[in-house]
Amino acid sequence: MALTLQEKKEIVSEVAAVAASAYSAVAAEYRGLTVAQLTTLRQNARKNGVYLRVVKNNLARIAVKGTAFECIQDGLVGPLVLAFSQEDPGSAARLIKDFKKDKANDKMEVKFVAIDGKMLPAAELDRLAKLPTRDQALATLAAVLRAPLDKFARTLAALRDQKAEAAGISLD
């Protein structure tokens, strides 16, 4: 069933809004997958903060124009599902990578990934998937910021113990 002009405009504006705020994108060919498999992928995408959509390539080209994902226009060929990371840069890549782990889903073929205004080959999917989540990045930052304070506290405690021992005072 053909889309009306109004439906096409709605799709373009929706995808454009998502692309404007997304951290990264993954495009994969879904040829050979069943409706049930794609439904499972969509459910997992919703749980993981990933916008997943099958969009006609011409509409996708229009939608990404003027966004950081304008670089993917030449790669939009064939039946593709687009996955945009909404919460952290690696979430779409992790979604697709985890989906492909199941042997039944091995027909899905990643065509490219895009991040920071650059289209990268499909081989970069693993590297993108290994990027930390927002919570992991914040935890790492907190640990880095806390390390000097912990060292300072240990130094002060050692100095206190040293002075107490020299003065003959027991801190027990």
Phi, psi and omega in degrees: 000128183286146178277144175281165179300320180296318178296320178297317179297320179295317179296313180300314182292323178295311181294322179296319179295319179293314181298326181293332183250358184282154179271322181205170179218150175229134176243131180223143177278129185254010181304131178095352178274149179275167177298321180297319179295316179293325177296317177298317178299316179297318179297316178296324179297314179300320181294331187254013177069036180243130175274120184239130183205138169267120184229140174303140186301321179296320179292321179296320178300317179294319184295322184274353179299130179084006177246177178293347183260015176300335181295343184272358187304320181288337181274354182278083182223133178086180181284106185241147168252132179257131178240119180251128178284122182258334186256321178208159187301332185264357188295320179293319179294319177296320179300308182293318180297315179295322179297318182288343179298326179288125183304328181294338183258015186289353178285342177290130182237118179289131181263318178194165172234157179220136177207142175055039177077015181233134174269127182243156180293164182301334180298340181277000181302314181299317181296319178292322180294335181277354178297143183290154174287172180300316180296320178295319179295319178294321178296319178296317178298317179298319179295320179294319179289328183280332185306312179296326178294319177297317180296318179298317180296319178295321178296315178297319179296318179295319178296317178300314180297321180295315180291323179293322179293319180295327180273354179079023181259134178266128182265003181288000000 
